[in-house]
Amino acid sequence: IQALRAQLEDAMEELPDPIMGLVASASITVQAAATEEQVRAGADPRSPVIFLGRPKLEEREAELTGIVVARDVLLDEIEDEDEIAETLLVAMVEEITDFFGRDDLLFAEASA
């Protein structure tokens, strides 16, 4: 659990400073998957990273209260441990885009 939390923190360091500021103060927890309550609140049970709190709406700003790493979902998405950091980073960017209404986030994938 500590290793997954540390890998998410490492992935977060890849984010540009203005974006990092949106998520830096949120507590990080690791659990098997999204709970029923989290899904009812809008969490995608297929995502390896889940943001908790109030997402941005037109009339209000987002309020992030926590970040969850869904361990079992993450492990189902990867073929080996080397893919964990990239999978977490991609999921973080997707959550930031949805939660904060940021459609200006782009990142390129290097081809090997």
Helices and strands as residue ranges (DSSP letters): H 2-12, H 17-23, E 27-31, H 36-40, E 49-54, E 63-70, H 71-77, G 81-83, H 84-100
